[in-house]
Amino acid sequence: MKEIQNVLVVGGGMMGKNIAFVMTASPAIRVTVTDITAQDIHGEIARNCRLLVAHQVITEEELNQRLGRIFFTTDIDSEQVKRADLVIEAVYEDMAVKQETFAKLETLCFPEAIFCTNTSVMSPSRISENLKYRQRFVGTHFWNPAHLIPLVEVVKTDATSDETAETVMQLLTSVGKKAILCQKDVPGFVANRMQHALWREAISIVENGIADAQTVDEAVKFSFGLRLGQLGPLENADMVGLDLTYSIHDYILPHLEASGRPSPVLEELRAHGHLGFKTGKGFKSWTPGQMQAVRDSLNTYLIKALYDK
Ligand SMILES: NC(=O)c1ccc[n+]([C@@H]2O[C@H](COP(=O)([O-])OP(=O)(O)OC[C@H]3O[C@@H](n4cnc5c(N)ncnc54)[C@H](O)[C@@H]3O)[C@@H](O)[C@H]2O)c1
């Protein structure tokens, strides 16, 4: 594997900060974060990591050592940017901004530097379509919160070389991530295709008056949601038997939601300005205290599940 020592994160927002922290899990790696606006990189990472320290997943000393290997600049022309062995882009989810960012980076970085995009839904092939060295470009879809969720989807474009994908997979593994390879650049990659198939059905159940939002969430949390961390859907299909799985699908699939459009319920909530946590009302109503409690309990749950702490 090509030795990666200097990682550049472009875009020091919510994802970029946590990705920067993740990459410092290897003591050999120094990370430069660049953004168009000044960012409190160290302060925010420290705040995001407070539960990791409180649950003794990392020590305060280790956190400080890792923060000491993260540098910040608003100057994209700086030497630290030019020295990058690997770039992870986490700027706004905007095709033009991403394409312009990589066009600029291509004029600054070594031709052999690896370029990764953290886009959640856009095509890495399209983001890289105008670049000169497309074989060194790959999608790396981290999940939020990136310092806790292990998965990173490594997405090959129509031009990504096997060597690039392999190097990135190995690097992510070396910093403790669960890297999976998505062989085709398709919308939703692997995990979001499944996640949003579930969300579509969940919303459809509410839309059709089968159950309310609270009940839908409870149905997941108190049944197959409990199993999913331990037993994937295909393992589960094998466990119950593929003959049974076939019979169930033969009977039930014609009745499941198959709309290719967002639900009218979603459209209506959105039109009325009910955007969920952003406005305090979505499928359910939320007070500021309830929202914070959900965030805290999710992070505590993830730490317990991942580290048994
Ligand atoms: N938020 C999520 O849950 C999530 C999950 C996975 C992937 N992503 C993807 O990660 C990327 C970043 O998302 P985010 O939630 O961190 O957004 P964010 O708005 O918090 O951060 C984006 C940052 O990029 C900076 N920026 C914008 N243009 C720039 C440029 N030309 N050069 C340098 N910096 C620039 C902004 O100043 C901002 O700090 C997006 O592509 C998003 O789709 C987000």
The ligand as an ORCA input file, in Angstrom:
! r2SCAN-3c Opt
* xyz 0 1
  N     -24.358     15.535      7.343
  C     -24.404     14.221      7.143
  O     -25.087     13.452      7.851
  C     -23.556     13.621      6.054
  C     -23.317     12.238      6.045
  C     -22.507     11.701      5.054
  C     -21.974     12.538      4.085
  N     -22.244     13.882      4.100
  C     -21.645     14.738      3.054
  O     -20.484     15.372      3.566
  C     -20.316     16.651      2.939
  C     -20.237     17.737      4.004
  O     -21.410     17.687      4.776
  P     -21.526     18.431      6.186
  O     -22.772     17.934      6.801
  O     -20.233     18.342      6.915
  O     -21.741     19.947      5.702
  P     -21.373     21.288      6.472
  O     -22.226     22.349      5.841
  O     -21.423     21.096      7.942
  O     -19.842     21.532      6.075
  C     -19.413     21.904      4.803
  C     -18.179     22.765      4.979
  O     -17.586     22.961      3.692
  C     -17.066     24.280      3.671
  N     -16.881     24.653      2.274
  C     -17.815     24.983      1.372
  N     -17.240     25.225      0.172
  C     -15.909     25.030      0.341
  C     -14.786     25.123     -0.510
  N     -14.909     25.475     -1.793
  N     -13.550     24.849     -0.003
  C     -13.415     24.512      1.311
  N     -14.455     24.401      2.154
  C     -15.679     24.667      1.681
  C     -18.102     25.101      4.409
  O     -17.585     26.337      4.854
  C     -18.487     24.153      5.550
  O     -17.698     24.382      6.699
  C     -21.497     16.797      1.978
  O     -21.119     16.358      0.710
  C     -22.532     15.877      2.589
  O     -23.497     15.432      1.673
  C     -22.997     14.445      5.082
*
